[in-house]
């Protein structure tokens, strides 16, 4: 009998527990575990003046480009081009969180407009679309495997009663 761990801050299904860290017996989404603390710490640091010497003209490109590795990683995993990697997930999520934290801080406290909300909406929309595509893709794969298993079981039953090779006799 397998022991069921509770999901504290995890929005993953049982089959995706590898994407979670276990903390005090609870599964916590690893991406969320990195994203939110790093994003909040970056927001506080930028608000307190860290990186204030960064040229304003660099802000929008950083807010839009730094999340790109996380988006590409998520897309590549969804389409089966990359296998899941904890280290890669943590690394790209940390970079994403730095961009988000800095962007939101700049947007709240700077006189220039930084499109952090637009970037968050755009990347978030892509993530939702990829998630739906991934679910549909997984359902299709599960359905195909179930169909193959059912066909194999039917063929075995027909073979067991001597009807398995009627067409080639």
N, C-alpha and C positions, 0 to 999 in steps of 0.2 A: 504494500500500500504506500503510495507516495504522499509525502507530507506537503500540504498546501500552504504556501507562504502567502501572507496577505499583501495586497497591492496598496501601498501608501500613496505614493505620487507616481503611479505608473498607469499609463493609458494603453498598455500593450496586452495582447491576448496571451494565453498560456504558452503558445508556441514561440513567442518573442521575448521570453524572459532573459535571453542572452543580452538583450538591449538594456537590461536593468542592473543596477548595483543593489546588493542586499545590505541594508543598514538596520541593525537591531532586529533582524528577522523579517523586515519588510522590504519588498521590492520597490525601488525608486528608479524612475526613468533616468538613464545615464545622461542623455542629452539635456533634460530639464535640470538635472543635478549640477551640470556645468553652466548651462545657459543663464539661469536666473541669478545666481550669486555673482558671476563674472559681470553680467550686464549691470546689476545694481552697483557693484563696486566701481565699475568704470564710470557710471553716471555720477557717483559721489566724487570720484577723483577728478573728473573733468570739471564738475561744478566748483571744486575747490581750486581749480587753476592748473591742474596737470595737463600738459600739452597745449597750454595757452599760446605758446610761440609758434604753433602750427599755422601755416598760411591759411586764411579763410578759403581761398580758392581750392584747397585740397579737400575740404570737408565733404562736399557732395560726392566727388568721386570715391572717397573712402567709404562713405555710407552705402553707396551702391555696389562697389566692387568687392569689399571685404566679405560680404555674405556669399559671394558667388561660389567659393569652394564648398561650402556646406550644401548649397542648392545642387551643385553638380554631383556631389557625393550621394545625396539623397536620390537624385534621379538615376544615377548609375546603379545604385542598389535596387531601386524599384524595377528597373528593366533587366536586372540580372547581369549587368556588365561588371559589377564589383561584388565581392563577398563582403559581408559585414565585418568591420574591424573596430574593436573598442578604441584603440589608440587613434585611429583616423577620425572616428566620430568625436572623440574628446577634442582633438586638435582643431578640426574645422568648426566645431561648436564654439570653442573658445574665441576663435577669430571672429565668428559671427557675433558673439556677445560683446566683444570689444567695439565692433562697428555700431551695434545697436545702442549700447550704453553711451558711447560718445555722441552718436547722432541725436539721441533723445535729449541728452544734456545740452548740446549745442542748440537744439531747436527750442528748448525751454528758456535758455538764458542768454542767447546771443541775439544781436540785432539783425544778423543775416538769417535768411530763411534756409534751413537745411531740410531736405526732403526725407527725413527719417521715417515719418509716418507713411509716406508714399512707398518708400522702399520696403518697409515692414508689410504693408498691404500687398504689394506686388509679389514679394517672396513668399508671403503667407498664402496667397491665392495659388501660387504654383505648387506649394507643398500640399495644400488640400487637394488640388487636381491630381497630383502624383499619388497621393494616398488612395484616392478613389480608383485610379488606374491600377495601382498595386493590389488593392482588394479584389478587383475584378479579374486581374491576371491570376492571382492565387486561387480564386474560386474556379477559374477555367482549368487550371492545372489540377486542382483537387478533383474536379469533375472528370477530367480525362483519365486520371489514375483510377477513379472509382469505376468508370466505364470499362477500362482495360481489365480491372480485377473482376468485374461482373462477367465480361466476355470469357475470360480465362476460366472462371468457375463454371460457366455454362458449357464451355468446350470440354472441361474435365468430366462434368456429369454425363454429357453425350458420349464421350469416350468410354466411360465406365459401363454404359449400357449397350455399347457396341455400335453407336450411331455416329461416332466421331469422324469417320473417314468415308462417308457415303459418296461424296462427290468425286473422290479419287480412286474408287475401287475398281 
